[in-house]
C-alpha cells in the first residue's frame, strides 16, 4: 500500500525523473557514486517496511514518528531509485541537513551514459529546503534551487504524491545520527493514497474482472494444474463481451492487476473502500511450464508495468536475480526472461488503444501460455555469485547482453508480439 512515507520518498524522487530532459547536457562518462549498497534480503525487507510506513513503532497511532539512521536512508534511497533507473545513491547525514548524491545510467546515451546529481536537504524554520543542487558539472544557485524543483514537481505526473505527502508531514528533524519524520496518518489519508495507487485501473473494472476470476476458478478442475493462460484467456474473453465504449487500455490494466494480485496471493480488498471489496477467490497455485515461479515473475512484472513502472519491473527483476546469486538459490536467466516477457506483455496490452484491442482479440482465443511466454527452461539458472562473476563479469558485459538478446529474440517470436 502507498503510505505517507512512500509518498515522501516519491516526492523526493520526483525531480530526478524530470532531470532526464537535461541528460544530454550534463552527462558524464563515469558515475560519481558507485553502488556500495547491493541490498540483501534483510535490506530489501527493511526498505519495504520503511516505504510502506510499517517501520513506525506504533502502527496504529494517528501521529506517527519514523526514525531512520544512515543505513536506513541509503537502503530506502537505493531501493526506490532503482525502481526507475539503473542507479546508485549515497546519503550523508550531517547536523540539521543531509547530502544526497546519485548516479543514473541512461539507456539512450552511450557516449556519456551517466547523469550525476546531488542536493542538500536542510530543515530551516521547520521547512525542508533544497540547496547545492548539482547536475553533472553544473551547480544551480541556492536562490533558484527550490523554485526550480517546485516548478518541476508542479509540472510532473507525480505532483499528487508530493501534495499528499506535504499535507500530512508534521515535523522533520535531521541530526548526525538520524532523520526523524513525524506525520499524520488517518483513514482519509489512507483512502487518498489508495486512490492514487488504483488510478490506472478504475475500481469498477477491477471488481468486474475479480468476479469473473472467481467464476473461472469455480469451473476449474482442482486435479489439474491451474495455468496462467487459463485465467488470462477467460478474462480477456470477458473484455470483448464488455461494451465497446470502455477504454481497452484500462480494461487490460484491470485484467493484469486482478490476475497478478491473485497469482501473488495478495488481497484485492486493499484497493477498495471498506465493505465494498469484491468476493475473494480461493487460492490455487498458478503455473507456466509446470513452474509457479515463472508465472509469478511474469505476472508481477506485467502488473508493475501497467501502473506505469516498466523501468521498475525490469530493474527489480535483475536486482532480485543478482541477490539470489549472492544469498539465495542463484541467478536465474529463466526468471529474468519471465520478467522481461511480462514487461513486453504489459506494453502490448497498454501501449495504445489499437494495441490494447488487438491483444484482447488474440488473448481471448489462446490455448496455451506459449502465445505470450516462450519456453526458456533451457536457459542457465542457479548461478551462484562467484560463477556469475567468472562467466558474465557484470550486467554490462558482452556475454550478459548476449543472453538478454537471446531472451528478447525468443519473446519477440511469440504469437501475440508478431506484427507489432
C-alpha positions as CSV (number, residue, x, y, z in Angstrom):
1,X,0.0,0.0,0.0
2,X,1.1,3.6,-0.5
3,X,1.8,5.5,2.7
4,X,2.9,9.0,3.6
5,X,6.5,7.7,4.0
6,X,6.4,6.2,0.5
7,X,4.8,9.4,-0.8
8,X,7.5,11.4,0.8
9,X,10.2,9.4,-0.9
10,X,8.2,9.7,-4.2
11,X,8.2,13.5,-3.7
12,X,11.9,13.4,-3.1
13,X,12.4,11.4,-6.3
14,X,10.1,13.4,-8.5
15,X,12.7,15.9,-9.6
16,X,15.0,13.1,-10.6
17,X,12.5,11.8,-13.1
18,X,12.2,15.2,-14.9
19,X,16.0,15.7,-14.9
20,X,16.2,13.2,-17.7
21,X,15.4,16.1,-20.0
22,X,18.8,17.7,-19.3
23,X,20.7,14.4,-19.7
24,X,22.5,15.3,-22.9
25,X,23.9,18.5,-21.5
26,X,25.2,17.3,-18.1
27,X,26.1,13.7,-18.5
28,X,29.4,12.1,-17.7
29,X,31.4,9.0,-18.9
30,X,31.7,7.7,-15.3
31,X,29.4,7.6,-12.3
32,X,30.3,9.8,-9.4
33,X,28.6,7.3,-7.0
34,X,29.4,3.6,-7.0
35,X,26.8,1.1,-5.9
36,X,28.0,0.2,-2.4
37,X,24.5,-0.8,-1.3
38,X,23.8,-4.2,-3.1
39,X,20.8,-5.0,-1.0
40,X,20.4,-8.3,0.7
41,X,17.1,-9.8,1.6
42,X,17.1,-8.2,5.0
43,X,17.9,-4.8,3.5
44,X,15.1,-5.2,0.9
45,X,12.6,-6.1,3.6
46,X,13.7,-3.1,5.7
47,X,13.3,-0.8,2.7
48,X,9.8,-2.2,2.1
49,X,8.9,-1.6,5.8
50,X,10.2,2.0,5.5
51,X,8.4,2.8,2.3
52,X,5.2,1.1,3.4
53,X,5.1,3.0,6.7
54,X,5.5,-0.1,8.7
55,X,8.7,0.9,10.4
56,X,6.9,3.3,12.8
57,X,7.0,1.9,16.4
58,X,3.2,2.3,16.8
59,X,1.4,1.4,13.5
60,X,-2.0,2.3,15.0
61,X,-1.1,5.8,16.0
62,X,-2.6,8.7,14.1
63,X,0.6,10.8,14.6
64,X,3.5,8.5,13.7
65,X,7.2,9.1,14.2
66,X,9.8,7.4,12.0
67,X,13.5,7.4,12.9
68,X,15.8,6.5,10.0
69,X,19.6,6.1,10.5
70,X,22.2,6.5,7.8
71,X,21.9,2.8,6.7
72,X,18.1,3.0,6.6
73,X,18.2,6.1,4.4
74,X,20.7,4.6,2.0
75,X,18.7,1.3,1.8
76,X,15.4,3.2,1.1
77,X,17.0,5.6,-1.4
78,X,18.7,2.9,-3.4
79,X,15.7,0.6,-3.4
80,X,13.4,3.4,-4.5
81,X,15.7,5.0,-7.1
82,X,16.3,1.6,-8.7
83,X,12.6,1.2,-9.2
84,X,13.1,3.7,-12.0
85,X,16.7,3.6,-13.2
86,X,19.9,1.5,-13.1
87,X,21.4,3.7,-10.5
88,X,23.3,4.2,-7.3
89,X,22.7,6.7,-4.4
90,X,24.6,7.8,-1.3
91,X,23.1,9.7,1.6
92,X,25.4,11.6,4.1
93,X,23.8,12.7,7.4
94,X,25.0,16.0,9.0
95,X,23.7,18.2,11.7
96,X,20.4,19.7,10.5
97,X,20.9,18.6,6.9
98,X,21.8,15.6,4.7
99,X,23.5,15.4,1.4
100,X,22.0,13.2,-1.3
101,X,24.2,12.1,-4.2
102,X,23.4,9.8,-7.1
103,X,24.4,8.4,-10.5
104,X,21.9,7.3,-13.1
105,X,22.8,5.1,-16.0
106,X,20.9,6.4,-19.1
107,X,19.7,3.9,-21.7
108,X,19.9,6.3,-24.6
109,X,23.3,8.0,-24.3
110,X,26.2,5.7,-25.0
111,X,28.9,8.3,-25.2
112,X,28.3,9.8,-21.7
113,X,25.9,7.3,-20.1
114,X,25.8,8.7,-16.6
115,X,23.8,11.5,-15.1
116,X,25.5,12.5,-11.8
117,X,23.4,14.7,-9.5
118,X,23.2,15.8,-5.9
119,X,21.4,18.1,-3.5
120,X,21.4,19.1,0.1
121,X,18.2,18.9,2.2
122,X,18.1,21.0,5.3
123,X,15.5,22.0,7.9
124,X,15.0,25.7,8.0
125,X,12.2,27.2,10.2
126,X,10.6,23.7,10.2
127,X,10.5,23.7,6.4
128,X,12.5,21.3,4.2
129,X,14.8,23.4,2.0
130,X,16.9,22.3,-1.0
131,X,20.3,23.8,-1.7
132,X,23.5,23.0,-3.6
133,X,21.7,21.3,-6.4
134,X,24.2,19.8,-8.9
135,X,23.7,18.2,-12.3
136,X,27.0,16.9,-13.6
137,X,29.3,19.9,-13.7
138,X,26.5,22.4,-13.2
139,X,25.6,23.9,-9.8
140,X,22.3,25.8,-9.5
141,X,22.4,28.9,-7.3
142,X,20.7,28.3,-4.0
143,X,18.2,31.1,-4.5
144,X,16.8,29.3,-7.5
145,X,17.2,25.6,-6.4
146,X,13.9,25.4,-4.5
147,X,12.0,27.4,-7.2
148,X,13.4,25.1,-9.9
149,X,12.4,21.9,-8.1
150,X,9.0,23.3,-7.2
151,X,8.4,24.0,-10.8
152,X,9.5,20.5,-11.8
153,X,7.1,19.0,-9.2
154,X,4.2,21.1,-10.2
155,X,4.5,20.0,-13.8
156,X,5.2,16.4,-13.0
157,X,2.7,13.5,-13.1
158,X,3.9,12.7,-9.6
159,X,2.8,16.0,-8.1
160,X,-0.2,14.3,-6.5
161,X,2.2,12.2,-4.4
162,X,4.1,15.3,-3.4
163,X,0.9,17.2,-2.4
164,X,-0.5,14.3,-0.4
165,X,2.8,13.9,1.5
166,X,3.2,17.6,2.1
167,X,-0.2,17.8,3.7
168,X,0.5,15.1,6.2
169,X,4.1,15.7,7.3
170,X,4.1,17.3,10.7
171,X,7.8,17.8,11.6
172,X,11.2,16.9,10.1
173,X,14.4,16.7,12.1
174,X,17.8,15.9,10.8
175,X,20.8,15.1,13.1
176,X,24.2,13.5,12.6
177,X,22.7,10.2,13.7
178,X,19.2,10.1,12.2
179,X,16.5,11.5,10.0
180,X,13.3,11.8,12.1
181,X,9.9,12.2,10.3
182,X,6.7,12.8,12.2
183,X,3.5,12.6,10.1
184,X,-0.3,12.2,10.4
185,X,-1.9,9.0,9.1
186,X,-5.7,8.9,9.1
187,X,-8.3,6.8,7.3
188,X,-8.8,9.8,5.0
189,X,-5.1,9.9,4.1
190,X,-5.1,6.1,3.6
191,X,-8.1,6.3,1.2
192,X,-6.4,9.1,-0.8
193,X,-3.2,7.0,-1.0
194,X,-5.1,4.0,-2.2
195,X,-6.9,6.1,-4.8
196,X,-3.5,7.2,-6.2
197,X,-2.5,3.5,-6.3
198,X,-5.5,2.4,-8.3
199,X,-5.8,5.4,-10.6
200,X,-4.6,3.4,-13.6
201,X,-7.5,0.9,-13.5
202,X,-10.9,2.0,-12.1
203,X,-12.5,0.1,-9.3
204,X,-15.5,-0.9,-11.3
205,X,-13.3,-2.7,-13.8
206,X,-11.3,-4.4,-11.0
207,X,-14.5,-5.6,-9.4
208,X,-15.8,-6.8,-12.8
209,X,-12.8,-8.9,-13.6
210,X,-12.4,-10.1,-10.0
211,X,-15.9,-11.5,-10.2
212,X,-15.1,-13.4,-13.4
213,X,-11.8,-14.6,-12.0
214,X,-13.8,-16.2,-9.1
215,X,-16.2,-17.8,-11.6
216,X,-13.4,-19.2,-13.7
217,X,-11.8,-20.8,-10.7
218,X,-15.2,-22.3,-9.7
219,X,-15.2,-24.2,-13.0
220,X,-11.5,-25.3,-12.8
221,X,-10.8,-29.0,-12.1
222,X,-8.6,-28.9,-9.0
223,X,-6.9,-32.1,-10.1
224,X,-5.3,-30.2,-13.0
225,X,-2.6,-27.5,-12.7
226,X,-4.0,-24.0,-13.0
227,X,-2.4,-22.4,-16.0
228,X,-1.8,-18.6,-16.1
229,X,-3.1,-18.8,-19.7
230,X,-6.5,-20.2,-18.4
231,X,-7.0,-17.1,-16.2
232,X,-5.9,-14.5,-18.7
233,X,-7.8,-16.1,-21.6
234,X,-11.0,-16.1,-19.6
235,X,-10.7,-12.5,-18.5
236,X,-9.7,-11.2,-21.9
237,X,-12.7,-13.0,-23.4
238,X,-14.9,-11.2,-21.0
239,X,-13.3,-7.9,-22.0
240,X,-14.6,-8.5,-25.6
241,X,-18.1,-9.0,-24.2
242,X,-18.0,-5.7,-22.4
243,X,-19.4,-2.6,-24.1
244,X,-17.1,-1.3,-26.8
245,X,-17.0,2.2,-25.3
246,X,-14.9,1.0,-22.4
247,X,-11.3,2.1,-22.6
248,X,-9.4,-1.1,-23.6
249,X,-6.2,0.1,-22.0
250,X,-7.8,0.5,-18.6
251,X,-9.6,-2.8,-19.1
252,X,-6.3,-4.6,-19.8
253,X,-4.7,-2.9,-16.8
254,X,-7.5,-4.2,-14.6
255,X,-7.2,-7.7,-16.0
256,X,-3.5,-7.8,-15.3
257,X,-3.8,-6.3,-11.8
258,X,-6.6,-8.8,-10.9
259,X,-4.7,-11.8,-12.2
260,X,-1.4,-10.6,-10.7
261,X,-2.8,-10.0,-7.2
262,X,-4.4,-13.5,-7.3
263,X,-1.2,-15.2,-8.5
264,X,0.9,-13.4,-5.9
265,X,-1.6,-14.2,-3.1
266,X,-2.4,-10.5,-2.5
267,X,-5.8,-9.4,-1.2
268,X,-7.5,-7.2,-3.8
269,X,-9.7,-5.8,-1.0
270,X,-6.9,-3.4,-0.1
271,X,-7.7,-1.3,-3.2
272,X,-11.4,-0.9,-2.3
273,X,-13.3,1.2,0.3
274,X,-14.3,-0.7,3.4
275,X,-17.3,-3.0,2.8
276,X,-17.1,-2.5,-1.0
277,X,-14.5,-5.2,-1.9
278,X,-15.4,-7.9,-4.3
279,X,-15.5,-11.6,-3.5
280,X,-12.2,-13.1,-2.6
281,X,-11.0,-16.0,-4.8
282,X,-9.9,-19.3,-3.3
283,X,-6.2,-19.6,-4.0
284,X,-4.7,-22.2,-6.2
285,X,-1.0,-22.1,-7.4
286,X,-0.7,-20.7,-10.9
287,X,1.7,-22.3,-13.3
288,X,3.6,-21.8,-16.6
289,X,5.7,-24.6,-18.0
290,X,5.0,-26.5,-14.8
291,X,6.6,-23.8,-12.7
292,X,5.0,-21.5,-10.2
293,X,8.0,-19.2,-10.0
294,X,7.9,-18.5,-13.8
295,X,4.2,-17.5,-13.6
296,X,4.8,-15.2,-10.7
297,X,7.8,-13.5,-12.3
298,X,5.8,-12.9,-15.5
299,X,2.6,-11.6,-14.0
300,X,4.3,-9.4,-11.3
301,X,6.4,-7.6,-13.9
302,X,3.4,-7.2,-16.1
303,X,1.4,-5.8,-13.2
304,X,4.1,-3.3,-12.2
305,X,4.4,-2.2,-15.7
306,X,0.6,-1.5,-16.0
307,X,0.9,1.2,-13.3
308,X,3.5,3.0,-15.5
309,X,6.6,1.5,-13.9
310,X,8.2,-0.6,-16.6
311,X,11.7,0.6,-15.5
312,X,11.0,-0.6,-12.0
313,X,9.9,-4.0,-13.3
314,X,13.0,-4.6,-15.3
315,X,15.4,-3.3,-12.7
316,X,13.7,-5.2,-9.9
317,X,13.9,-8.4,-11.8
318,X,17.6,-8.0,-12.4
319,X,18.3,-7.0,-8.8
320,X,16.3,-9.9,-7.5
321,X,18.3,-12.4,-9.6
322,X,21.6,-10.8,-8.5
323,X,20.5,-11.1,-4.9
324,X,19.6,-14.7,-5.4
325,X,23.0,-15.3,-6.8
326,X,24.6,-13.9,-3.6
327,X,22.5,-15.4,-0.8
328,X,19.6,-17.3,-2.5
329,X,19.1,-20.1,-4.9
330,X,21.3,-18.5,-7.5
331,X,20.9,-16.2,-10.5
332,X,18.3,-17.4,-13.0
333,X,18.0,-16.3,-16.6
334,X,14.7,-18.2,-16.6
335,X,13.2,-15.9,-14.0
336,X,14.8,-12.9,-15.8
337,X,13.2,-14.0,-19.1
338,X,9.8,-14.2,-17.4
339,X,10.2,-10.7,-16.0
340,X,11.1,-9.3,-19.5
341,X,8.2,-11.2,-21.1
342,X,5.8,-9.8,-18.5
343,X,7.0,-6.2,-19.4
344,X,6.6,-6.9,-23.1
345,X,3.1,-8.3,-22.5
346,X,2.1,-5.2,-20.5
347,X,3.4,-2.9,-23.2
348,X,1.3,-4.8,-25.8
349,X,-1.7,-4.5,-23.5
350,X,-1.4,-0.8,-22.8
351,X,0.7,0.9,-25.5
352,X,-2.2,2.3,-27.4
353,X,-5.9,1.8,-28.0
354,X,-5.2,-0.2,-31.2
355,X,-2.6,-2.4,-29.5
356,X,-4.9,-3.0,-26.5
357,X,-7.8,-4.1,-28.6
358,X,-5.6,-6.3,-30.7
359,X,-4.3,-8.0,-27.6
360,X,-7.8,-8.6,-26.3
361,X,-8.8,-10.3,-29.5
362,X,-5.7,-12.6,-29.6
363,X,-5.8,-13.4,-25.9
364,X,-9.4,-14.3,-26.0
365,X,-8.5,-17.1,-28.4
366,X,-5.3,-18.5,-27.0
367,X,-5.0,-22.1,-25.9
368,X,-1.6,-22.0,-24.2
369,X,0.8,-19.6,-22.5
370,X,3.2,-20.3,-25.4
371,X,1.3,-17.4,-27.1
372,X,2.9,-14.9,-24.7
373,X,5.7,-16.7,-23.0
374,X,8.4,-18.8,-24.8
375,X,9.8,-22.0,-23.3
376,X,13.1,-20.8,-21.7
377,X,13.7,-23.7,-19.4
378,X,17.0,-24.5,-21.1
379,X,18.5,-21.2,-20.0
380,X,21.0,-21.2,-17.2
381,X,19.8,-20.8,-13.6
382,X,21.0,-21.4,-10.1
383,X,24.2,-19.5,-10.9
384,X,26.0,-18.5,-7.7
385,X,27.7,-15.1,-7.4
386,X,31.3,-16.4,-8.0
387,X,30.2,-18.4,-11.0
388,X,28.2,-15.4,-12.4
389,X,31.2,-13.1,-12.0
390,X,33.6,-15.6,-13.7
391,X,31.3,-16.1,-16.7
392,X,29.5,-12.8,-17.1
393,X,31.6,-10.3,-15.0
394,X,28.7,-7.9,-14.7
395,X,25.3,-6.9,-16.1
396,X,27.0,-4.6,-18.6
397,X,29.3,-7.2,-20.1
398,X,29.0,-8.5,-23.7
399,X,28.3,-12.1,-22.5
400,X,25.4,-10.9,-20.3
401,X,24.0,-8.7,-23.1
402,X,24.1,-11.6,-25.5
403,X,22.0,-13.6,-23.1
404,X,19.5,-10.8,-22.9
405,X,19.4,-10.5,-26.7
406,X,18.7,-14.3,-26.9
407,X,15.9,-13.9,-24.4
408,X,14.3,-10.9,-26.2
409,X,14.5,-12.8,-29.5
410,X,12.6,-15.7,-28.1
411,X,10.0,-13.4,-26.6
412,X,9.5,-11.5,-29.8
413,X,8.8,-14.8,-31.6
414,X,5.7,-15.4,-29.5
415,X,2.4,-15.1,-31.4
416,X,0.9,-12.0,-29.6
417,X,4.0,-9.9,-30.3
418,X,4.1,-10.6,-34.0
419,X,3.3,-7.7,-36.3
420,X,3.9,-5.1,-33.6
